[in-house]
Amino acid sequence: MIGIIVSRNEEISPFLDKMRSVKTHFIGSNQYHEGLFGDKKIVVVHSRFGKVNAAIRATILIERFGAKTILFNGVAGALNKSLHIGDLVCATSLIQHDVDIEALGYAVGFIPETGDFFATDPFLNGLAESVAIERGLKLKKGIVATGDQFIADDAKKAQIAERYKAVAVEMEGAAAACVCSAFGVPIFVLRTISDAADMDAGFNFDAFLESSVVISTGFTLDMVAKL
């Protein structure tokens, strides 16, 4: 079974439109949509904001539904000036930028007995590259930082980018990757840039969301078909 976590509730419907034999499960105040895409069994769930929510969804997908692979979709803010609105980023690894027990002698971002950077799966990342080529899309790669904060301050963005060599920042990915690491389940994290240095006053987030959901859903289902 393939588990799919989306950070935007708007992404659920496009997946359901492509699935058959859908059954919805209500677990822990959230909905898990189980069904078939082609001959593949998938379960799609909305993460909601934050690391705790992402960790809950990933754990339930693995423990309750037996997910052997997890694909995570969502948006992120750019930390690198080479990234622009709508760019697709494949996370090579993820770190929790808001973990700080430096007073106990540990580097910022490091958790004893857990680690700091959580790598995504090389095979899945390679599969994503092939999908991007087939779709005529440019897929960028890099470290993604996660924290329970919406980072809008330029100084804070620069600090995170310098400290972790991260290219983008969001609020869920590293938590899901931490769960997958603990259970030995491969994970792929795709982020669409929704906040970048080149934004202008006329930026229409709703229009961006509508178009980006179509792209990210299609991208993910192409990966499902190849697994």
VOBA-1610 file (N, C-alpha, C; in pm, whole numbers, padded with zeros to 5 digits, always signed):
BEGIN
Met+00083-00120+00000Met+00000+00000+00000Met+00087+00125+00000Ile+00041+00226-00074Ile+00113+00353-00084Ile+00034+00460-00009Gly+00097+00524+00088Gly+00034+00631+00162Gly+00068+00766+00100Ile-00032+00851+00084Ile-00011+00985+00028Ile-00060+01088+00129Ile+00029+01177+00169Ile-00005+01284+00262Ile+00000+01415+00186Val-00107+01494+00196Val-00109+01625+00131Val-00123+01732+00237Ser-00054+01843+00221Ser-00059+01948+00322Ser-00174+02045+00299Arg-00237+02035+00181Arg-00349+02124+00149Arg-00476+02041+00130Asn-00581+02078+00198Asn-00707+02004+00187Asn-00761+02006+00045Glu-00725+02111-00031Glu-00772+02123-00169Glu-00718+02012-00259Glu-00615+01943-00214Glu-00557+01836-00295Glu-00632+01704-00283Ile-00719+01691-00185Ile-00788+01564-00164Ile-00879+01530-00282Ser-00964+01624-00321Ser-01062+01598-00427Ser-00999+01552-00559Pro-00891+01614-00607Pro-00830+01567-00731Pro-00783+01421-00724Phe-00738+01378-00607Phe-00700+01237-00592Phe-00824+01148-00596Leu-00928+01188-00523Leu-01050+01107-00518Leu-01112+01092-00657Asp-01099+01197-00740Asp-01153+01191-00876Asp-01085+01084-00960Lys-00962+01049-00924Lys-00885+00951-01002Lys-00888+00811-00940Met-00947+00800-00822Met-00949+00672-00751Met-01082+00600-00772Arg-01082+00469-00748Arg-01206+00392-00752Arg-01215+00306-00626Ser-01335+00258-00599Ser-01362+00175-00481Ser-01314+00246-00354Val-01348+00374-00343Val-01300+00455-00231Val-01382+00427-00105Lys-01309+00408+00005Lys-01370+00393+00135Lys-01302+00492+00229Thr-01383+00571+00300Thr-01327+00673+00389Thr-01333+00625+00534His-01218+00634+00600His-01205+00594+00740His-01187+00718+00826Phe-01260+00727+00937Phe-01245+00838+01031Phe-01161+00790+01150Ile-01038+00841+01157Ile-00944+00798+01262Ile-00880+00923+01322Gly-00888+00935+01453Gly-00821+01046+01520Gly-00864+01181+01468Ser-00991+01200+01445Ser-01050+01326+01398Ser-01008+01365+01257Asn-00965+01269+01179Asn-00928+01299+01041Asn-00980+01189+00949Gln-00981+01218+00819Gln-01033+01125+00719Gln-00919+01065+00637Tyr-00921+00934+00624Tyr-00824+00861+00543Tyr-00901+00795+00430His-00868+00832+00307His-00942+00785+00190His-00866+00670+00125Glu-00921+00552+00137Glu-00857+00430+00086Glu-00924+00388-00044Gly-00843+00357-00144Gly-00900+00315-00271Gly-00794+00264-00366Leu-00832+00254-00492Leu-00742+00201-00593Leu-00715+00306-00700Phe-00589+00310-00743Phe-00550+00387-00860Phe-00482+00288-00953Gly-00548+00254-01062Gly-00500+00143-01144Gly-00508+00017-01061Asp-00394-00054-01053Asp-00390-00174-00970Asp-00323-00149-00835Lys-00301-00022-00801Lys-00231+00013-00677Lys-00329+00056-00569Lys-00310+00003-00450Lys-00389+00045-00336Lys-00323+00167-00274Ile-00400+00274-00258Ile-00346+00396-00198Ile-00440+00448-00089Val-00384+00522+00004Val-00461+00590+00106Val-00415+00735+00107Val-00510+00828+00093Val-00477+00970+00086Val-00532+01039+00209Val-00450+01124+00271Val-00492+01194+00392Val-00439+01337+00391His-00518+01428+00447His-00476+01567+00464His-00397+01578+00593Ser-00276+01630+00584Ser-00190+01639+00702Ser-00240+01739+00805Arg-00286+01856+00759Arg-00311+01973+00843Arg-00177+02034+00885Phe-00183+02152+00945Phe-00060+02225+00977Phe+00021+02157+01088Gly+00152+02164+01075Gly+00241+02134+01186Gly+00298+01993+01191Lys+00405+01982+01270Lys+00481+01858+01278Lys+00404+01746+01348Val+00332+01779+01455Val+00258+01675+01526Val+00154+01611+01435Asn+00078+01693+01363Asn-00022+01639+01272Asn+00041+01551+01165Ala+00152+01596+01109Ala+00220+01517+01005Ala+00268+01383+01060Ala+00321+01384+01181Ala+00369+01261+01243Ala+00255+01164+01270Ile+00140+01217+01314Ile+00023+01131+01338Ile-00021+01065+01208Arg-00033+01144+01101Arg-00079+01087+00974Arg+00016+00978+00923Ala+00146+01006+00930Ala+00243+00908+00881Ala+00238+00779+00964Thr+00226+00794+01094Thr+00222+00677+01182Thr+00098+00592+01154Ile-00017+00654+01139Ile-00140+00579+01112Ile-00133+00510+00976Leu-00078+00578+00876Leu-00064+00516+00744Leu+00021+00389+00752Ile+00126+00395+00832Ile+00216+00279+00844Ile+00157+00170+00933Glu+00111+00208+01051Glu+00066+00110+01150Glu-00074+00057+01122Arg-00167+00143+01081Arg-00306+00099+01059Arg-00328+00043+00919Phe-00267+00110+00819Phe-00293+00070+00680Phe-00180-00010+00618Gly-00067-00020+00686Gly+00044-00100+00633Gly+00117-00036+00516Ala+00127+00096+00515Ala+00196+00165+00405Ala+00341+00120+00394Lys+00382+00087+00274Lys+00520+00047+00247Lys+00600+00160+00184Thr+00529+00263+00142Thr+00590+00382+00082Thr+00501+00501+00117Ile+00563+00616+00144Ile+00485+00737+00168Ile+00533+00848+00076Leu+00435+00911+00010Leu+00461+01026-00077Leu+00394+01147-00013Phe+00470+01256+00004Phe+00420+01375+00071Phe+00419+01493-00025Asn+00302+01558-00039Asn+00288+01676-00124Asn+00261+01799-00040Gly+00306+01914-00086Gly+00272+02037-00015Gly+00340+02157-00076Val+00326+02270-00008Val+00391+02394-00052Val+00503+02429+00045Ala+00588+02521+00004Ala+00700+02563+00088Ala+00741+02704+00050Gly+00811+02768+00141Gly+00869+02899+00115Gly+01013+02884+00068Ala+01052+02961-00028Ala+01188+02953-00080Ala+01288+03018+00016Leu+01404+02954+00031Leu+01515+03012+00106Leu+01630+03047+00012Asn+01616+03006-00112Asn+01719+03025-00213Asn+01663+03115-00323Lys+01737+03217-00361Lys+01687+03312-00460Lys+01672+03253-00599Ser+01728+03134-00620Ser+01712+03069-00750Ser+01576+03002-00764Leu+01502+02993-00653Leu+01369+02932-00656Leu+01263+03038-00676His+01163+03005-00758His+01057+03099-00793His+00920+03036-00768Ile+00818+03120-00766Ile+00682+03073-00745Ile+00648+02962-00845Gly+00598+02850-00794Gly+00558+02739-00881Gly+00665+02635-00904Asp+00791+02663-00865Asp+00897+02564-00882Asp+00870+02440-00796Leu+00907+02325-00850Leu+00893+02200-00776Leu+01026+02163-00712Val+01022+02128-00585Val+01143+02092-00511Val+01127+01952-00454Cys+01224+01868-00483Cys+01232+01734-00426Cys+01328+01743-00307Ala+01278+01713-00188Ala+01364+01718-00070Ala+01459+01599-00069Thr+01588+01628-00064Thr+01687+01520-00053Thr+01701+01474+00092Ser+01682+01568+00183Ser+01677+01539+00326Ser+01604+01654+00394Leu+01562+01627+00519Leu+01485+01729+00592Leu+01534+01738+00735Ile+01520+01858+00793Ile+01564+01879+00931Ile+01464+01970+01002Gln+01451+01952+01133Gln+01362+02036+01213Gln+01441+02159+01262His+01417+02271+01200His+01496+02390+01231His+01460+02451+01366Asp+01346+02411+01423Asp+01303+02473+01550Asp+01337+02387+01672Val+01413+02281+01653Val+01460+02201+01767Val+01588+02264+01822Asp+01587+02299+01948Asp+01704+02368+02005Asp+01728+02323+02149Ile+01823+02230+02166Ile+01869+02193+02300Ile+02020+02218+02308Glu+02058+02331+02249Glu+02198+02371+02246Glu+02253+02389+02387Ala+02167+02426+02482Ala+02211+02445+02621Ala+02262+02315+02682Leu+02223+02201+02625Leu+02268+02071+02674Leu+02387+02018+02595Gly+02438+02102+02506Gly+02559+02064+02433Gly+02535+02006+02296Tyr+02412+02013+02246Tyr+02381+01957+02115Tyr+02363+02067+02012Ala+02397+02034+01888Ala+02379+02131+01779Ala+02230+02159+01759Val+02198+02280+01718Val+02059+02316+01689Val+02008+02225+01577Gly+01892+02166+01599Gly+01834+02073+01502Gly+01858+01928+01534Phe+01950+01901+01628Phe+01985+01763+01661Phe+01902+01713+01780Ile+01853+01589+01769Ile+01779+01525+01877Ile+01854+01401+01920Pro+01895+01390+02046Pro+01968+01272+02092Pro+01889+01143+02064Glu+01959+01041+02019Glu+01904+00909+01987Glu+01810+00911+01867Thr+01799+01026+01802Thr+01714+01037+01683Thr+01792+01093+01565Gly+01873+01196+01588Gly+01953+01254+01481Gly+01902+01390+01440Asp+01946+01435+01325Asp+01906+01568+01277Asp+01847+01562+01136Phe+01928+01524+01036Phe+01880+01518+00899Phe+01817+01382+00870Phe+01700+01385+00808Phe+01631+01262+00769Phe+01628+01255+00617Ala+01697+01155+00563Ala+01709+01143+00418Ala+01582+01086+00357Thr+01548+01137+00240Thr+01441+01077+00162Thr+01498+00961+00081Asp+01412+00888+00015Asp+01454+00765-00051Asp+01515+00792-00190Pro+01638+00748-00214Pro+01704+00774-00343Pro+01628+00716-00462Phe+01571+00596-00444Phe+01496+00536-00556Phe+01376+00622-00592Leu+01300+00664-00491Leu+01183+00747-00517Leu+01222+00881-00578Asn+01333+00937-00532Asn+01381+01064-00589Asn+01419+01047-00736Gly+01480+00932-00767Gly+01515+00903-00906Gly+01391+00883-00992Leu+01290+00818-00934Leu+01163+00798-01004Leu+01099+00933-01034Ala+01107+01024-00937Ala+01051+01158-00955Ala+01121+01231-01069Glu+01251+01213-01081Glu+01324+01276-01190Glu+01272+01229-01325Ser+01246+01099-01336Ser+01195+01045-01463Ser+01056+01099-01493Val+00972+01113-01390Val+00838+01170-01409Val+00849+01316-01455Ala+00940+01390-01394Ala+00959+01530-01431Ala+01000+01543-01577Ile+01089+01458-01621Ile+01134+01461-01760Ile+01018+01431-01854Glu+00940+01328-01821Glu+00826+01291-01905Glu+00722+01403-01911Arg+00707+01478-01802Arg+00607+01584-01796Arg+00663+01719-01843Gly+00790+01722-01877Gly+00850+01847-01921Gly+00864+01950-01811Leu+00883+01899-01688Leu+00895+01987-01572Leu+01039+01986-01520Lys+01079+02098-01461Lys+01210+02104-01399Lys+01195+02076-01251Leu+01258+01970-01204Leu+01251+01932-01063Leu+01383+01968-00996Lys+01375+02057-00899Lys+01495+02097-00827Lys+01508+02015-00699Lys+01630+02001-00650Lys+01657+01919-00532Lys+01727+02001-00425Gly+01710+01958-00301Gly+01781+02025-00193Gly+01727+01990-00057Ile+01794+02040+00044Ile+01753+02019+00182Ile+01633+02109+00213Val+01535+02052+00282Val+01416+02128+00323Val+01411+02132+00475Ala+01387+02251+00530Ala+01379+02269+00674Ala+01232+02276+00717Thr+01204+02214+00833Thr+01067+02206+00885Thr+01061+02266+01025Gly+00952+02337+01053Gly+00933+02389+01188Gly+00789+02431+01210Asp+00748+02437+01336Asp+00613+02478+01369Asp+00600+02629+01371Gln+00643+02690+01263Gln+00638+02836+01249Gln+00622+02867+01100Phe+00542+02968+01070Phe+00538+03019+00933Phe+00647+03126+00923Ile+00750+03097+00848Ile+00867+03185+00843Ile+00847+03291+00735Ala+00824+03415+00779Ala+00806+03527+00687Ala+00919+03629+00697Asp+00996+03623+00805Asp+01102+03720+00830Asp+01226+03685+00747Asp+01275+03781+00671Asp+01389+03757+00583Asp+01515+03717+00660Ala+01536+03778+00775Ala+01655+03746+00856Ala+01649+03601+00905Lys+01531+03557+00946Lys+01514+03420+00992Lys+01533+03322+00877Lys+01483+03357+00761Lys+01502+03272+00643Lys+01650+03256+00612Ala+01723+03367+00619Ala+01867+03364+00589Ala+01940+03278+00691Gln+01899+03287+00817Gln+01962+03208+00923Gln+01942+03058+00899Ile+01820+03019+00865Ile+01790+02878+00841Ile+01867+02828+00718Ala+01870+02910+00614Ala+01940+02871+00492Ala+02089+02852+00518Glu+02148+02942+00594Glu+02292+02933+00622Glu+02324+02816+00715Arg+02243+02799+00818Arg+02272+02697+00919Arg+02259+02555+00862Tyr+02158+02531+00780Tyr+02130+02395+00733Tyr+02153+02374+00585Lys+02195+02478+00513Lys+02211+02473+00368Lys+02078+02435+00302Ala+01968+02477+00364Ala+01835+02444+00314Ala+01793+02538+00202Val+01712+02485+00110Val+01665+02565-00002Val+01519+02609+00016Ala+01448+02542+00108Ala+01307+02574+00129Ala+01268+02542+00273Val+01158+02604+00317Val+01113+02584+00455Val+00962+02560+00455Glu+00917+02468+00541Glu+00775+02435+00552Glu+00746+02387+00694Met+00629+02322+00716Met+00586+02296+00852Met+00556+02148+00884Glu+00584+02056+00792Glu+00546+01917+00817Glu+00648+01810+00778Gly+00722+01832+00672Gly+00799+01726+00608Gly+00893+01647+00696Ala+00975+01716+00776Ala+01075+01645+00857Ala+01010+01553+00960Ala+00893+01592+01010Ala+00824+01507+01108Ala+00780+01376+01044Ala+00723+01383+00924Ala+00684+01261+00853Ala+00807+01178+00819Ala+00916+01245+00779Ala+01039+01174+00745Ala+01100+01107+00868Cys+01087+01170+00985Cys+01136+01111+01110Cys+01059+00982+01141Val+00928+00985+01125Val+00846+00866+01148Val+00885+00755+01050Cys+00900+00790+00923Cys+00937+00691+00823Cys+01074+00630+00852Ser+01167+00712+00899Ser+01298+00662+00937Ser+01288+00561+01050Ala+01205+00592+01150Ala+01189+00503+01265Ala+01130+00368+01224Phe+01040+00368+01125Phe+00973+00245+01083Phe+01038+00180+00962Gly+01141+00242+00908Gly+01208+00185+00791Gly+01125+00191+00665Val+01044+00296+00651Val+00957+00312+00534Val+01012+00424+00446Pro+01031+00400+00317Pro+01083+00504+00228Pro+00983+00618+00209Ile+01035+00740+00201Ile+00949+00858+00184Ile+01002+00947+00074Phe+00909+01009+00003Phe+00940+01110-00099Phe+00865+01236-00060Val+00931+01351-00066Val+00867+01478-00029Val+00879+01575-00146Leu+00763+01616-00198Leu+00756+01712-00307Leu+00698+01842-00255Arg+00767+01953-00279Arg+00718+02083-00236Arg+00710+02178-00355Thr+00599+02251-00362Thr+00581+02355-00463Thr+00605+02489-00396Ile+00690+02571-00455Ile+00723+02700-00395Ile+00604+02796-00409Ser+00559+02844-00293Ser+00444+02936-00290Ser+00481+03072-00234Asp+00603+03085-00188Asp+00648+03209-00124Asp+00795+03228-00159Ala+00823+03327-00239Ala+00961+03348-00286Ala+00993+03496-00293Ala+01122+03523-00311Ala+01170+03662-00314Ala+01115+03739-00433Asp+01073+03668-00539Asp+01028+03737-00659Asp+00877+03758-00664Met+00810+03744-00548Met+00665+03768-00544Met+00635+03915-00573Asp+00520+03939-00637Asp+00480+04077-00660Asp+00343+04102-00600Ala+00304+04226-00596Ala+00178+04264-00530Ala+00057+04204-00597Gly+00071+04164-00723Gly-00043+04109-00796Gly-00055+03958-00785Phe+00026+03896-00702Phe+00024+03751-00688Phe-00112+03704-00637Asn-00173+03610-00708Asn-00303+03555-00672Asn-00284+03414-00618Phe-00291+03399-00485Phe-00263+03270-00424Phe-00367+03167-00462Asp-00493+03205-00472Asp-00599+03110-00506Asp-00577+03051-00646Ala-00539+03137-00740Ala-00512+03089-00876Ala-00389+02999-00877Phe-00287+03039-00800Phe-00167+02956-00788Phe-00202+02819-00732Leu-00283+02818-00626Leu-00321+02694-00560Leu-00394+02602-00656Glu-00485+02656-00732Glu-00563+02575-00826Glu-00474+02508-00929Ser-00381+02583-00985Ser-00293+02528-01089Ser-00189+02434-01030Ser-00136+02468-00912Ser-00031+02385-00853Ser-00085+02250-00806Val-00210+02248-00760Val-00271+02122-00716Val-00283+02025-00833Val-00321+02076-00949Val-00332+01991-01068Val-00197+01929-01102Ile-00092+02012-01095Ile+00043+01964-01129Ile+00092+01862-01027Ser+00081+01895-00898Ser+00136+01806-00795Ser+00059+01675-00786Thr-00074+01680-00804Thr-00153+01557-00801Thr-00115+01467-00917Gly-00108+01524-01035Gly-00070+01444-01152Gly+00070+01387-01138Phe+00160+01466-01084Phe+00298+01422-01063Phe+00301+01300-00970Thr+00230+01312-00859Thr+00229+01204-00760Thr+00166+01077-00815Leu+00056+01091-00887Leu-00011+00972-00942Leu+00075+00906-01050Asp+00153+00985-01124Asp+00248+00926-01219Asp+00352+00842-01145Met+00395+00891-01029Met+00490+00813-00949Met+00424+00684-00898Val+00300+00694-00852Val+00227+00576-00806Val+00220+00471-00916Ala+00189+00515-01038Ala+00176+00423-01151Ala+00306+00351-01181Lys+00420+00415-01150Lys+00550+00355-01179Lys+00602+00265-01068Leu+00539+00271-00950Leu+00586+00191-00839Leu+00542+00044-00851
//
